[in-house]
Amino acid sequence: MRYVFILIMSMSFSAHAEWREFENFYMKDIEFTANQRVSVQVLVDADGFSFIWHMQYQCDNGVPTKERNFWHAYYEGRMGTGNVTYGSEGAPWVPFRDNRFTQLATQLCQVANTRFD
């Protein structure tokens, strides 16, 4: 757990935005706020195309309770390249649900909980 904390902390202070691999996807632009909110951009690379989501999680004692999607992008190329189509749901808060980013959201919320204790 300490290794994950150090890894995520080092990524949040990078001088330039760079994709960092986590499990089977990538992340960048991680921001923590004092009210236990975490913002992150997540990239999923597939065969010949990719998706990017700009997500925000509301945490409570190190656990994600709500989430919202500010915007998403579909790229015709790998790693966020090629023609792009953007979309947004208007960023409403919805209850957190298990999905492909559950482990990432949980670890980010745990870091947010320790940063502002």
BELZI-V365871 format. One record per pair of residues at least 12 apart in sequence whose ideal C-beta (glycine too) atoms are under 8 Angstrom apart, sorted by the first residue. I is the first residue (numbers start at 1). J is the second residue. D is the distance in Angstrom with one decimal. If there is no record, write none. Layout:
BEGIN
<<I/J/D> <I/J/D>>
END
This chain:
BEGIN
<<1/110/7.8> <4/107/5.5> <4/111/8.0> <5/110/7.6> <5/111/5.8> <5/114/6.9> <8/30/6.8> <8/107/6.7> <8/108/6.7> <8/111/5.0> <9/111/6.9> <11/27/7.5> <11/28/7.7> <11/30/5.9> <12/30/4.7> <12/31/7.3> <12/32/6.7> <17/29/5.4> <19/43/6.0> <19/79/7.3> <19/80/7.9> <22/104/5.8> <23/103/6.5> <23/104/7.2> <24/44/7.8> <25/42/5.9> <25/43/6.2> <25/44/4.7> <25/45/7.3> <25/100/7.4> <25/101/7.7> <25/104/7.9> <26/42/7.2> <26/43/4.3> <26/44/7.9> <26/45/7.1> <26/79/7.9> <27/40/5.4> <27/41/6.6> <27/42/5.3> <27/43/7.3> <27/104/6.7> <28/40/7.7> <28/41/5.2> <28/43/7.7> <29/41/4.8> <30/108/6.9> <32/108/7.9> <32/111/6.9> <32/112/4.9> <32/115/5.5> <32/116/7.6> <33/112/7.9> <34/116/5.1> <36/58/6.9> <36/59/4.2> <36/60/6.8> <36/109/7.2> <36/112/5.0> <36/113/6.6> <36/116/6.7> <37/56/6.0> <37/57/6.9> <37/58/5.6> <37/59/7.1> <37/112/7.4> <38/56/6.9> <38/57/4.8> <38/59/6.4> <38/105/7.6> <38/108/4.4> <38/109/6.3> <38/111/7.7> <38/112/5.2> <39/54/7.3> <39/55/7.2> <39/56/4.7> <40/54/7.8> <40/55/5.6> <40/56/7.8> <40/57/7.8> <40/104/7.4> <40/108/6.5> <41/53/7.1> <41/54/5.1> <41/55/7.6> <42/55/6.1> <42/101/6.1> <42/104/7.1> <43/79/7.0> <43/80/5.7> <44/100/7.5> <45/78/5.4> <45/79/5.6> <46/78/7.8> <48/76/7.7> <48/77/7.5> <48/78/6.7> <49/74/6.9> <49/75/6.2> <49/76/5.7> <49/77/7.0> <49/78/7.2> <49/82/7.8> <50/74/7.9> <50/75/4.6> <50/77/6.9> <50/78/5.6> <50/79/6.0> <50/80/5.5> <50/81/7.6> <51/72/6.4> <51/73/6.9> <51/74/5.7> <51/75/7.3> <52/72/6.7> <52/73/4.6> <52/75/7.2> <52/80/5.6> <53/69/5.7> <53/71/7.7> <53/72/4.8> <54/69/7.0> <54/70/4.3> <54/71/5.1> <54/72/7.4> <55/67/6.3> <55/68/7.3> <55/69/5.8> <55/70/7.5> <55/101/6.9> <55/105/7.7> <56/68/5.2> <56/70/6.6> <56/91/7.7> <57/96/6.9> <57/105/5.0> <57/108/6.5> <57/109/6.1> <58/93/6.8> <58/96/8.0> <59/108/7.7> <59/109/3.5> <59/112/5.1> <59/113/6.3> <61/113/6.0> <62/106/7.9> <62/109/5.2> <62/110/4.3> <62/112/7.5> <62/113/3.7> <62/114/7.7> <63/106/6.9> <63/109/5.8> <64/96/4.3> <64/102/7.9> <64/105/4.3> <64/106/6.2> <64/108/7.9> <64/109/4.9> <65/95/7.3> <65/96/5.6> <66/93/4.6> <66/94/6.7> <66/95/6.2> <66/96/5.7> <67/93/7.4> <67/94/6.2> <67/95/8.0> <67/96/5.0> <67/97/7.8> <67/105/7.0> <68/91/4.8> <68/92/6.2> <68/93/5.1> <68/94/6.7> <69/88/7.5> <69/89/5.6> <69/91/6.7> <70/88/6.8> <70/91/4.9> <71/86/6.1> <71/87/6.9> <71/88/4.6> <72/86/7.3> <72/87/5.3> <72/88/7.2> <73/85/7.0> <73/86/5.1> <73/87/7.6> <74/87/7.6>>
END
